[in-house]
């Protein structure tokens, strides 16, 4: 990653946390911050970096992904998964985004990449590193949110799921790689479909997709009682 311009961070230098497990309430913490959310064990979420100052190929990471809001997104009834990538993390993502620490779950396999949207400079670097196949890069749009990334997925018939890089605020010093949007095929394996990954949001092509409700059965008709036979007259 030595080819990354000095003015652009190779890895994000801020930690992402989702207050109330909601993507609509994202907060970006600077390294050294100790004013994060209160975790279930009573500790306070912190943001740290392996270098001081946190520059170059050194990722800022939260102390606890679950405390930082990992799980179903409360802002859309759990359609999105926060701090999760769909499938095993794409190679391009692992080169420019810190994953996290501790016990991290992995998906059962990798999802095929349909296309990757993002900043032209960042995509060019990822292409030069061999992290994105030729023809799968598209710099026509840099999504500002997971919802915009989902819209791109929904507009491509080959895309079934998406993975969006939400590390760092839009317009920050992570501009080359913030907003990377991976359009993905559906996994062919059985098992866990998502992998823990700091600051990553993933989900299906559409939140409205799902099983078709079973039709409401027609009411059972009430049988008409048989007519009583007329009495036989006495002789």
DOLO-193614 format. One record per residue (C-alpha): x, y, z; residue in one letter; residue number from 1. Coordinates in Angstrom, 3 decimals, always signed. Each point is the difference from the previous one (the first is absolute). Last residue first. Layout:
{{X; Y; Z}; "A"; NUM};
...
This chain:
{{-104.056; -44.748; +9.940}; "X"; 235};
{{+2.240; +2.680; +1.631}; "X"; 234};
{{+1.692; +2.461; -2.431}; "X"; 233};
{{+3.790; -0.487; -0.545}; "X"; 232};
{{+1.895; +3.060; +1.253}; "X"; 231};
{{+1.854; +2.050; -2.683}; "X"; 230};
{{+3.704; -0.807; -0.186}; "X"; 229};
{{+2.348; +2.579; +1.594}; "X"; 228};
{{+1.967; +1.979; -2.593}; "X"; 227};
{{+3.752; -0.671; +0.039}; "X"; 226};
{{+2.084; +2.673; +1.727}; "X"; 225};
{{+1.947; +2.248; -2.368}; "X"; 224};
{{+3.701; -0.543; +0.588}; "X"; 223};
{{+1.961; +3.100; +1.112}; "X"; 222};
{{+2.542; +0.847; -2.673}; "X"; 221};
{{+3.623; -0.113; +1.107}; "X"; 220};
{{+1.441; +3.489; -0.282}; "X"; 219};
{{+2.488; +0.476; -2.827}; "X"; 218};
{{+3.575; -0.379; +1.099}; "X"; 217};
{{+2.073; +3.185; +0.179}; "X"; 216};
{{+2.866; -0.393; -2.401}; "X"; 215};
{{+3.386; -0.727; +1.533}; "X"; 214};
{{+2.184; +3.083; +0.090}; "X"; 213};
{{+2.710; +0.106; -2.658}; "X"; 212};
{{+3.386; -0.407; +1.647}; "X"; 211};
{{+2.224; +3.052; -0.046}; "X"; 210};
{{+0.987; +3.001; -2.049}; "X"; 209};
{{-1.118; +3.372; +1.325}; "X"; 208};
{{+3.435; +0.792; +1.395}; "X"; 207};
{{+1.427; -0.174; -3.492}; "X"; 206};
{{+3.369; -1.051; -1.362}; "X"; 205};
{{+0.754; -1.754; +3.286}; "X"; 204};
{{+2.236; +1.313; +2.784}; "X"; 203};
{{+3.429; +1.186; +1.038}; "X"; 202};
{{+1.539; +2.737; +2.110}; "X"; 201};
{{+3.723; +0.204; +0.827}; "X"; 200};
{{+1.478; +2.182; +2.723}; "X"; 199};
{{+1.940; -2.808; +1.678}; "X"; 198};
{{-0.412; -3.414; -1.610}; "X"; 197};
{{-1.750; -3.077; +1.386}; "X"; 196};
{{-0.813; -2.503; -2.740}; "X"; 195};
{{-3.454; -0.749; -1.439}; "X"; 194};
{{-1.718; -2.964; -1.710}; "X"; 193};
{{+0.516; -2.573; +2.743}; "X"; 192};
{{-0.725; -3.496; -1.286}; "X"; 191};
{{-0.784; -1.492; -3.380}; "X"; 190};
{{+2.177; +0.789; -2.993}; "X"; 189};
{{-0.910; +1.468; -3.412}; "X"; 188};
{{-0.060; +3.574; +1.259}; "X"; 187};
{{-2.155; +2.451; -1.949}; "X"; 186};
{{+1.803; +2.277; -2.443}; "X"; 185};
{{+1.531; +3.245; +1.167}; "X"; 184};
{{+0.043; +3.721; -0.723}; "X"; 183};
{{+2.862; +1.489; +2.026}; "X"; 182};
{{-0.257; +3.678; +0.887}; "X"; 181};
{{+3.124; +1.875; +1.084}; "X"; 180};
{{-1.346; +3.099; +1.759}; "X"; 179};
{{+3.187; +0.899; +1.885}; "X"; 178};
{{+2.932; -1.173; -2.104}; "X"; 177};
{{+1.568; +3.029; -1.667}; "X"; 176};
{{-1.730; +2.455; +2.319}; "X"; 175};
{{+1.524; -1.214; +3.248}; "X"; 174};
{{+0.947; +3.575; +0.944}; "X"; 173};
{{-3.680; +0.828; +0.515}; "X"; 172};
{{-2.698; +0.783; -2.592}; "X"; 171};
{{-2.370; -2.680; +1.266}; "X"; 170};
{{+0.840; -0.904; +3.567}; "X"; 169};
{{+2.399; -2.836; +0.885}; "X"; 168};
{{-0.462; -3.721; -0.503}; "X"; 167};
{{-3.318; -0.494; -1.785}; "X"; 166};
{{+1.232; -2.450; -2.649}; "X"; 165};
{{-3.048; -1.612; -1.636}; "X"; 164};
{{-0.678; -3.695; -0.732}; "X"; 163};
{{-2.871; -0.921; -2.306}; "X"; 162};
{{-2.296; -2.967; -0.638}; "X"; 161};
{{-1.893; -1.531; -2.956}; "X"; 160};
{{+1.697; +1.737; -2.916}; "X"; 159};
{{-0.359; -1.578; -3.457}; "X"; 158};
{{-3.192; +1.954; -0.765}; "X"; 157};
{{+1.769; +3.316; +0.575}; "X"; 156};
{{-2.313; +2.845; +1.107}; "X"; 155};
{{-0.446; -1.524; +3.468}; "X"; 154};
{{+3.743; -0.017; +0.541}; "X"; 153};
{{+0.308; +3.678; -0.870}; "X"; 152};
{{-2.906; +0.765; +2.346}; "X"; 151};
{{+1.745; -1.990; +2.745}; "X"; 150};
{{+3.099; +2.175; -0.370}; "X"; 149};
{{-2.170; +3.105; +0.359}; "X"; 148};
{{-1.558; -1.472; +3.166}; "X"; 147};
{{+3.465; -0.851; +1.345}; "X"; 146};
{{+0.874; +3.674; -0.206}; "X"; 145};
{{+1.997; +2.558; -1.972}; "X"; 144};
{{+0.262; -2.198; -3.073}; "X"; 143};
{{+2.907; +0.957; -2.296}; "X"; 142};
{{-1.387; +0.024; -3.541}; "X"; 141};
{{+1.350; -0.321; -3.535}; "X"; 140};
{{+3.164; -1.546; +1.442}; "X"; 139};
{{-0.809; -3.550; -1.100}; "X"; 138};
{{+2.417; -2.901; +0.424}; "X"; 137};
{{-0.958; -3.526; -1.104}; "X"; 136};
{{+1.576; +0.266; -3.448}; "X"; 135};
{{+3.434; -1.142; +1.109}; "X"; 134};
{{-0.136; -2.089; +3.154}; "X"; 133};
{{+0.419; +1.815; +3.301}; "X"; 132};
{{+2.766; -0.693; +2.554}; "X"; 131};
{{+2.819; -0.244; -2.564}; "X"; 130};
{{+1.994; +2.758; +1.710}; "X"; 129};
{{-0.297; +2.196; -3.111}; "X"; 128};
{{-3.780; -0.545; +0.047}; "X"; 127};
{{-0.167; +1.040; +3.650}; "X"; 126};
{{+1.968; +3.138; -0.841}; "X"; 125};
{{-2.278; +0.856; -2.918}; "X"; 124};
{{-3.048; -0.601; +2.197}; "X"; 123};
{{+1.301; +2.455; +2.585}; "X"; 122};
{{+0.704; +2.687; -2.571}; "X"; 121};
{{-3.375; -0.443; -1.700}; "X"; 120};
{{-1.928; +0.186; +3.297}; "X"; 119};
{{-2.396; -2.912; +0.414}; "X"; 118};
{{-2.267; -2.611; -1.547}; "X"; 117};
{{+0.988; -3.679; -0.136}; "X"; 116};
{{-1.788; -2.409; -2.354}; "X"; 115};
{{-1.373; -3.551; -0.128}; "X"; 114};
{{+2.255; -1.493; +2.669}; "X"; 113};
{{-0.668; -3.667; +0.785}; "X"; 112};
{{-0.732; -0.690; +3.657}; "X"; 111};
{{+2.709; -1.626; +2.095}; "X"; 110};
{{-0.654; -2.865; +2.398}; "X"; 109};
{{-1.656; -1.255; +3.186}; "X"; 108};
{{+0.109; +3.436; +1.605}; "X"; 107};
{{+2.521; +0.860; +2.700}; "X"; 106};
{{-0.654; +0.979; +3.614}; "X"; 105};
{{+2.493; +2.176; +1.871}; "X"; 104};
{{+1.303; -0.830; +3.468}; "X"; 103};
{{+2.139; +2.945; +1.031}; "X"; 102};
{{+1.266; +2.782; -2.214}; "X"; 101};
{{-1.281; +2.161; -2.825}; "X"; 100};
{{+0.003; -0.021; -3.784}; "X"; 99};
{{+2.220; +2.890; -1.059}; "X"; 98};
{{-0.834; +1.324; -3.461}; "X"; 97};
{{+2.193; +0.533; -3.079}; "X"; 96};
{{+1.426; -3.371; -1.018}; "X"; 95};
{{-2.735; -2.070; +1.700}; "X"; 94};
{{-2.640; +1.752; -2.084}; "X"; 93};
{{+1.624; -0.821; -3.337}; "X"; 92};
{{+0.278; -3.640; +1.068}; "X"; 91};
{{-3.768; -0.248; +0.540}; "X"; 90};
{{-0.932; -0.965; +3.591}; "X"; 89};
{{-1.484; -3.515; +0.263}; "X"; 88};
{{-3.670; +0.098; -0.936}; "X"; 87};
{{-2.018; +3.172; +0.484}; "X"; 86};
{{+2.011; +2.368; +2.179}; "X"; 85};
{{-1.081; +0.829; +3.561}; "X"; 84};
{{+0.512; +2.969; +2.339}; "X"; 83};
{{-3.721; +0.746; -0.394}; "X"; 82};
{{-2.324; -2.465; -1.761}; "X"; 81};
{{-2.732; +1.649; -2.097}; "X"; 80};
{{-3.629; -1.183; -0.167}; "X"; 79};
{{-0.244; +0.008; +3.796}; "X"; 78};
{{-3.210; +2.001; +0.279}; "X"; 77};
{{+1.389; +2.872; -2.092}; "X"; 76};
{{+1.426; +2.430; +2.588}; "X"; 75};
{{+0.649; -2.776; +2.538}; "X"; 74};
{{+2.787; -1.456; -2.146}; "X"; 73};
{{+0.580; -3.631; +0.972}; "X"; 72};
{{+3.332; -0.584; +1.771}; "X"; 71};
{{+3.230; +1.747; +0.933}; "X"; 70};
{{-0.664; +3.244; +1.887}; "X"; 69};
{{+3.361; +1.132; +1.378}; "X"; 68};
{{-0.619; -2.156; +3.093}; "X"; 67};
{{-0.091; -3.033; -2.271}; "X"; 66};
{{+3.164; +1.163; -1.781}; "X"; 65};
{{+1.977; +0.448; +3.240}; "X"; 64};
{{+3.153; +2.106; +0.449}; "X"; 63};
{{-0.607; +2.039; -3.141}; "X"; 62};
{{+2.709; +0.010; -2.700}; "X"; 61};
{{+2.137; +2.670; -1.680}; "X"; 60};
{{+2.005; -1.617; -2.779}; "X"; 59};
{{+3.693; +0.552; -0.635}; "X"; 58};
{{+1.198; -0.004; -3.606}; "X"; 57};
{{+0.806; +3.692; -0.096}; "X"; 56};
{{-0.913; +2.128; +3.011}; "X"; 55};
{{-1.110; -0.394; +3.621}; "X"; 54};
{{+2.396; +2.380; +1.757}; "X"; 53};
{{+0.725; -2.055; +1.983}; "X"; 52};
{{-0.086; -3.513; -1.450}; "X"; 51};
{{-1.955; -3.191; +0.729}; "X"; 50};
{{-3.237; +1.968; +0.233}; "X"; 49};
{{-2.676; +0.210; +2.687}; "X"; 48};
{{-3.665; +0.886; +0.361}; "X"; 47};
{{-1.750; -0.606; +3.320}; "X"; 46};
{{-3.340; -1.423; +1.071}; "X"; 45};
{{-0.560; +0.448; +3.730}; "X"; 44};
{{-0.119; -2.954; +2.374}; "X"; 43};
{{-3.119; -1.014; +1.928}; "X"; 42};
{{-0.018; -3.593; -1.273}; "X"; 41};
{{-2.885; +0.779; -2.382}; "X"; 40};
{{+1.969; +2.838; -1.589}; "X"; 39};
{{-0.433; +3.719; +0.684}; "X"; 38};
{{+0.309; +1.853; -3.306}; "X"; 37};
{{+3.051; +2.041; -0.866}; "X"; 36};
{{+1.739; +2.739; +1.950}; "X"; 35};
{{+3.491; -1.487; +0.081}; "X"; 34};
{{+1.401; +1.550; -3.156}; "X"; 33};
{{+3.669; -0.791; -0.607}; "X"; 32};
{{-0.534; -0.482; -3.719}; "X"; 31};
{{-2.820; +2.251; -1.242}; "X"; 30};
{{-3.579; -1.263; +0.185}; "X"; 29};
{{-2.499; +0.038; -2.872}; "X"; 28};
{{-3.654; -0.131; +1.093}; "X"; 27};
{{-2.726; -1.696; -2.044}; "X"; 26};
{{-3.599; +0.643; +1.067}; "X"; 25};
{{-1.907; -0.829; -3.200}; "X"; 24};
{{+1.921; -3.266; -0.220}; "X"; 23};
{{-1.797; -1.033; +3.185}; "X"; 22};
{{+1.224; -2.383; +2.702}; "X"; 21};
{{-1.207; +2.484; +2.611}; "X"; 20};
{{+3.062; +2.120; -0.732}; "X"; 19};
{{+1.980; -1.457; -2.880}; "X"; 18};
{{+3.750; +0.235; +0.480}; "X"; 17};
{{+2.694; +0.651; -2.604}; "X"; 16};
{{+3.636; +0.455; +0.989}; "X"; 15};
{{+2.234; +2.548; -1.710}; "X"; 14};
{{+3.333; -0.144; -1.841}; "X"; 13};
{{-1.312; -1.994; -2.943}; "X"; 12};
{{+2.629; -1.880; -1.932}; "X"; 11};
{{+1.986; +1.176; -3.019}; "X"; 10};
{{-0.754; +3.562; +1.034}; "X"; 9};
{{+0.021; +2.537; -2.808}; "X"; 8};
{{+2.163; +3.116; -0.126}; "X"; 7};
{{+3.184; -2.040; -0.231}; "X"; 6};
{{-1.267; -1.672; -3.179}; "X"; 5};
{{-0.173; -3.804; +0.262}; "X"; 4};
{{+2.750; -1.657; -2.035}; "X"; 3};
{{+1.665; -1.454; +3.067}; "X"; 2};
{{-2.966; -2.304; +0.377}; "X"; 1};
